[in-house]
């Protein structure tokens, strides 16, 4: 039987280590997370532009839309390299899709909210933020894909008393690390 107390301590230690690491990087001006956050939103929009160009080309039959995809894609790739400097395996592609899915859920949530479906909107916004947090977790190396083990839907491990789950804790970390209001 594994020592679950040690597992809980490791998780807490990892979270505290990450927060300290980010604070030190900010102090040393090695990392401008608020600019990276802005850049990630721009990248989300570039992915959306690629999608809209594709659908416009398909709907109209005008291949000029398809030709524009290449230019937008190259810009998106170059900008993504500014955030994702090192990666292994499929992390690059996963990152792109995490941003794209986050953006789409945010847009669908906004539409639901405008139709008065607040509960549905809030659920979509939460999911959007979870995907966005997962993007940062992967790319800031807060999480390693091999370390993610599901205990239940709401807990990091069986000693997790907050029951906010892995995604909730990751979202909290992202909130602490990326404060766009700090200059």
Buried (B, 14 or more C-beta within 10 A) or exposed (E): EEEEEEBBEEBEEBBEEBBEBBEEBBEEEEBEBBEBBEBBBEBBEBBBBBBBBBEBBEEEEEEEBEEBBEEBBEBBEEBBEEBBEEBEEEBBEBBBBBBBBBBBBBBBBBEBBEEEBEEBBEBBBBBBBBBBBBBBBBBBEBBEEEEEEEBEEEBBBEBBEEEBBBBBBBBBBBEEBBEEEEE
